[in-house]
Amino acid sequence: MGWFWASSNPAQPFKAHPVHISRDDVPPPGCPMHASLPSDPPSKTSAPPSDGSCPYTPPNVSPAASSAPAESTLSKLNPLNYMPSNISQKRGEHQTIDLPTGRTLSTIPKGAASGEGNWEYPSPQQMYNAMVRKGNTDIPQDAVESMVEVHNFLNEGAWAEIVEWERRFAAGLATGWQMCKRGEDGSMASAQLGANTEQVAQPRLLRFMGRPQERSPKATMLEVMGWIYPSQFGIEPPFDRHDWFVQRRAADETAHEVRYVIDYYSGPPESTGEPVFYLDVRPAIDRPSAAIERLMRWGGDVWWRASGGVVRDKAS
């Protein structure tokens, strides 16, 4: 569900708000914005002249005689999101209604430096063109704008979850435990009071990758548990998965990259027909400290509740 661009064109700032769309506007399973990597390897380039001669081909030489390599499909993809570098804003050949071409500026900082600005979301016209490019020609054109709203809303929610993880653990495991030991409710109350927000630098999204066809280990485990205990774990598998690569800057100003895994789930719709989505955002276990972070956040909440922390809070 994540698709951003950076552009010099000004865009309207994103304002997070609940998404209200009709039942007919529910986006199809799977984010349509992912560009599948080609199965064929890039075309081989010819070796440079072994005799040290000039590699320049004069204009009077036929193209067949030229040894210039052909541009590969991979070279046309943006390495920051593995999508085509430029999706057209032009109206599609079989398009019957006009779609807006304005793009929305997200709240997500882009790149390693503050001067790179924020990521931008695609316009409805770009969204439609990308879906047609992938062969999804049966998408209702009048639902594209609602799909873009849901797309943007979910990505803002995913980033808010990442910011909360960074608020707890960017300053180290000891600081993270002090926040987690009072459970989720206690830690979120601290977040509302601004606890640790001044000591932790704002994280930045370096790049991301859509992996809708690759089930995460946790999602796979939950699916197996659903087969065994359908009454407790009988949920639909995630309709999408993303890996986001985030820059974490510690208190000593050292920066390193943290990979986050995001699973997107659909829930039963509201009584009003509005769709419901759930996000499972957590750091990937690429390093021992990531496993400890996940254990602290889960274990801290379990211990707080099991030890009567919620009751003590209410009594006080």
C-alpha distance (Angstrom), angle and dihedral (degrees) to the residues before:
residue distance angle dihedral
M1 . . .
G2 3.75 . .
W3 3.77 124.4 .
F4 3.79 123.9 152.1
W5 3.75 138.6 165.5
A6 3.77 136.0 -168.9
S7 3.79 116.4 -135.2
S8 3.77 139.8 164.8
N9 3.78 90.7 -131.3
P10 3.81 112.9 101.0
A11 3.78 116.3 -110.4
Q12 3.77 135.5 -168.1
P13 3.83 114.3 -98.7
F14 3.77 116.7 -107.7
K15 3.77 117.5 -108.7
A16 3.78 113.7 -163.7
H17 3.77 111.9 -130.9
P18 3.79 138.1 151.0
V19 3.76 113.0 -83.0
H20 3.80 115.4 -126.0
I21 3.75 114.5 -173.2
S22 3.74 132.8 150.9
R23 3.77 124.3 -100.8
D24 3.80 90.0 -104.6
D25 3.78 91.1 57.5
V26 3.79 96.2 60.0
P27 3.81 106.9 129.7
P28 3.79 116.6 -115.8
P29 3.81 119.7 -101.0
G30 3.76 110.7 -78.7
C31 3.75 125.9 30.4
P32 3.81 108.1 -89.1
M33 3.77 92.5 -150.8
H34 3.79 98.2 79.7
A35 3.76 118.1 108.8
S36 3.78 108.8 -147.0
L37 3.74 113.7 -134.7
P38 3.81 111.7 -113.6
S39 3.74 117.3 -102.3
D40 3.80 93.3 -141.8
P41 3.80 116.8 79.9
P42 3.80 119.4 -118.3
S43 3.75 115.0 -81.5
K44 3.76 113.8 -93.5
T45 3.76 117.6 -107.0
S46 3.75 120.4 -134.3
A47 3.78 117.9 -106.5
P48 3.82 118.0 -105.2
P49 3.82 117.1 -101.2
S50 3.78 109.5 -76.2
D51 3.79 92.7 -149.7
G52 3.80 93.6 61.9
S53 3.81 92.9 -113.6
C54 3.81 121.5 153.4
P55 3.82 110.8 -81.6
Y56 3.83 92.3 -148.6
T57 3.80 114.8 118.6
P58 3.83 113.9 -146.5
P59 3.81 116.5 -126.1
N60 3.80 93.0 -115.8
V61 3.80 91.8 62.5
S62 3.80 115.0 97.4
P63 3.81 118.4 -112.6
A64 3.80 90.0 -116.7
A65 3.78 89.4 62.5
S66 3.79 93.4 49.6
S67 3.78 118.2 99.5
A68 3.84 94.5 -156.4
P69 3.81 109.7 135.4
A70 3.79 120.7 -117.2
E71 3.80 117.5 -112.5
S72 3.80 109.6 -100.8
T73 3.80 125.7 -135.7
L74 3.81 91.6 -118.6
S75 3.79 91.0 56.3
K76 3.82 88.8 61.1
L77 3.82 92.8 58.6
N78 3.78 123.6 91.9
P79 3.84 106.5 -115.8
L80 3.83 90.0 -147.1
N81 3.81 94.4 64.7
Y82 3.84 106.3 3.6
M83 3.79 91.7 -119.7
P84 3.80 133.0 118.5
S85 3.78 109.2 -70.4
N86 3.77 92.5 -127.7
I87 3.79 129.7 23.0
S88 3.79 113.5 -166.5
Q89 3.79 122.1 -109.6
K90 3.80 90.2 -155.4
R91 3.79 122.3 116.6
G92 3.80 112.8 -95.8
E93 3.77 123.4 -110.5
H94 3.82 94.4 -112.6
Q95 3.79 96.5 30.2
T96 3.80 113.6 130.5
I97 3.82 102.3 -176.0
D98 3.78 133.6 44.8
L99 3.79 116.2 -107.0
P100 3.82 125.5 -160.2
T101 3.79 116.9 -100.8
G102 3.81 96.5 -162.5
R103 3.78 116.5 114.0
T104 3.80 129.3 -147.2
L105 3.79 124.9 -128.4
S106 3.80 112.4 -130.6
T107 3.80 127.1 -143.9
I108 3.81 90.6 -120.8
P109 3.83 115.8 109.9
K110 3.78 113.1 -129.4
G111 3.79 128.0 -139.4
A112 3.77 131.8 -10.8
A113 3.81 97.5 -65.9
S114 3.79 128.5 64.3
G115 3.79 91.5 -130.9
E116 3.81 92.3 68.2
G117 3.80 92.9 77.6
N118 3.79 124.3 -150.4
W119 3.76 134.2 -44.3
E120 3.79 117.3 -95.4
Y121 3.77 128.5 -140.4
P122 3.81 122.5 -130.9
S123 3.76 121.8 -99.9
P124 3.82 119.1 -113.6
Q125 3.80 88.7 -106.3
Q126 3.80 91.4 54.3
M127 3.79 90.3 46.0
Y128 3.79 90.9 53.4
N129 3.81 93.3 46.1
A130 3.80 90.6 50.1
M131 3.82 91.5 51.2
V132 3.80 91.3 49.5
R133 3.80 89.2 47.9
K134 3.82 88.4 57.9
G135 3.80 92.6 48.2
N136 3.82 98.2 -101.9
T137 3.78 95.0 134.2
D138 3.81 95.8 146.7
I139 3.83 95.1 69.2
P140 3.84 110.7 121.9
Q141 3.76 105.1 -110.5
D142 3.79 93.2 -146.8
A143 3.83 89.5 59.0
V144 3.81 96.3 55.9
E145 3.81 94.7 89.2
S146 3.81 90.7 53.7
M147 3.78 89.9 48.6
V148 3.79 90.4 54.3
E149 3.82 90.2 50.6
V150 3.81 91.6 51.9
H151 3.80 90.8 44.6
N152 3.80 92.3 52.9
F153 3.80 93.9 42.4
L154 3.81 92.8 53.5
N155 3.77 93.3 48.6
E156 3.79 92.0 50.6
G157 3.80 88.1 51.5
A158 3.80 91.7 49.8
W159 3.79 91.0 51.2
A160 3.82 91.7 49.7
E161 3.82 88.4 55.6
I162 3.81 91.3 50.3
V163 3.80 91.3 49.4
E164 3.83 88.9 53.6
W165 3.81 91.4 51.9
E166 3.80 89.7 49.5
R167 3.81 92.6 47.4
R168 3.77 89.2 58.1
F169 3.80 103.5 39.5
A170 3.81 109.9 21.3
A171 3.82 89.6 87.7
G172 3.81 92.5 51.0
L173 3.77 141.5 -80.9
A174 3.81 94.4 -76.5
T175 3.80 91.6 58.0
G176 3.78 90.1 43.7
W177 3.79 92.4 55.2
Q178 3.80 92.0 50.7
M179 3.80 87.4 59.1
C180 3.80 97.6 40.3
K181 3.79 99.1 46.8
R182 3.81 91.7 76.0
G183 3.78 92.4 56.8
E184 3.77 130.4 -114.6
D185 3.80 94.8 -61.7
G186 3.79 92.7 52.1
S187 3.77 94.1 46.7
M188 3.79 93.6 47.7
A189 3.81 89.3 49.9
S190 3.80 87.6 54.9
A191 3.79 89.3 51.1
Q192 3.80 90.7 55.4
L193 3.81 88.6 52.9
G194 3.80 90.6 51.2
A195 3.79 95.5 -111.8
N196 3.82 112.3 176.8
T197 3.80 93.1 -6.0
E198 3.81 92.9 117.0
Q199 3.80 94.2 48.0
V200 3.82 94.5 51.9
A201 3.79 123.0 68.5
Q202 3.78 117.5 -130.2
P203 3.83 109.7 -93.4
R204 3.79 118.6 -125.0
L205 3.79 130.8 -147.2
L206 3.80 107.8 -124.5
R207 3.81 99.1 179.4
F208 3.78 141.0 -36.8
M209 3.77 141.3 -150.5
G210 3.79 130.7 -150.1
R211 3.81 112.6 -138.2
P212 3.83 104.5 174.0
Q213 3.81 93.6 153.4
E214 3.82 94.7 51.1
R215 3.80 116.2 78.2
S216 3.80 114.7 -146.0
P217 3.83 117.2 -123.8
K218 3.81 91.7 -111.9
A219 3.80 92.9 49.9
T220 3.79 89.7 48.7
M221 3.80 91.0 50.6
L222 3.80 92.0 49.5
E223 3.78 90.4 49.7
V224 3.81 91.2 53.1
M225 3.81 90.2 47.4
G226 3.79 87.6 52.0
W227 3.80 90.1 57.6
I228 3.80 91.0 50.8
Y229 3.82 99.1 38.1
P230 3.81 105.9 21.2
S231 3.80 93.8 168.0
Q232 3.82 92.4 60.2
F233 3.80 104.9 27.2
G234 3.78 102.5 22.2
I235 3.79 98.0 128.9
E236 3.76 130.8 138.3
P237 3.81 114.4 -98.8
P238 3.81 116.4 -104.5
F239 3.78 114.8 -80.6
D240 3.79 92.4 -147.0
R241 3.78 143.3 14.2
H242 3.78 132.2 -158.9
D243 3.79 135.4 -175.2
W244 3.81 113.0 -150.5
F245 3.80 120.5 -166.7
V246 3.79 110.3 -149.1
Q247 3.78 132.1 -171.9
R248 3.79 111.3 -128.0
R249 3.80 116.5 -164.5
A250 3.79 115.5 -161.7
A251 3.80 127.6 -149.6
D252 3.83 91.0 -92.7
E253 3.85 89.1 57.3
T254 3.79 93.3 -110.2
A255 3.79 112.3 139.9
H256 3.78 129.5 -153.3
E257 3.76 137.0 167.6
V258 3.80 123.0 -100.2
R259 3.80 122.0 -169.3
Y260 3.80 117.7 -144.7
V261 3.81 125.1 -164.0
I262 3.81 117.4 -146.7
D263 3.80 123.0 -168.0
Y264 3.81 117.2 -168.4
Y265 3.81 117.8 -149.3
S266 3.79 132.2 -175.0
G267 3.79 118.7 -138.6
P268 3.80 133.2 -164.8
P269 3.82 110.1 -68.9
E270 3.77 122.3 -106.2
S271 3.79 119.6 -99.0
T272 3.79 86.9 -102.5
G273 3.80 90.5 58.1
E274 3.80 96.1 -106.6
P275 3.82 113.7 143.0
V276 3.80 121.0 -114.2
F277 3.79 125.2 -146.4
Y278 3.79 133.7 -172.4
L279 3.80 126.6 -157.1
D280 3.79 124.6 -154.9
V281 3.80 105.4 -162.6
R282 3.81 121.6 176.0
P283 3.81 140.0 141.8
A284 3.78 114.1 -90.7
I285 3.80 114.6 -112.7
D286 3.78 94.4 -114.3
R287 3.82 92.0 129.5
P288 3.82 135.6 27.3
S289 3.80 93.1 -110.2
A290 3.82 90.8 59.0
A291 3.80 90.3 58.0
I292 3.82 89.4 49.5
E293 3.81 91.0 49.7
R294 3.79 91.7 53.8
L295 3.79 92.0 45.4
M296 3.81 91.6 49.4
R297 3.78 93.9 50.8
W298 3.80 94.7 46.0
G299 3.80 96.5 36.4
G300 3.78 93.9 44.6
D301 3.77 92.0 56.6
V302 3.83 93.2 45.2
W303 3.82 91.9 48.8
W304 3.79 93.3 47.0
R305 3.77 92.4 53.4
A306 3.80 95.6 40.3
S307 3.81 92.5 50.2
G308 3.79 92.6 52.3
G309 3.78 96.9 -105.1
V310 3.80 92.8 142.8
V311 3.81 91.1 52.9
R312 3.80 92.0 47.7
D313 3.79 91.0 51.0
K314 3.80 91.6 52.0
A315 3.81 91.8 46.9
S316 3.78 91.8 52.2
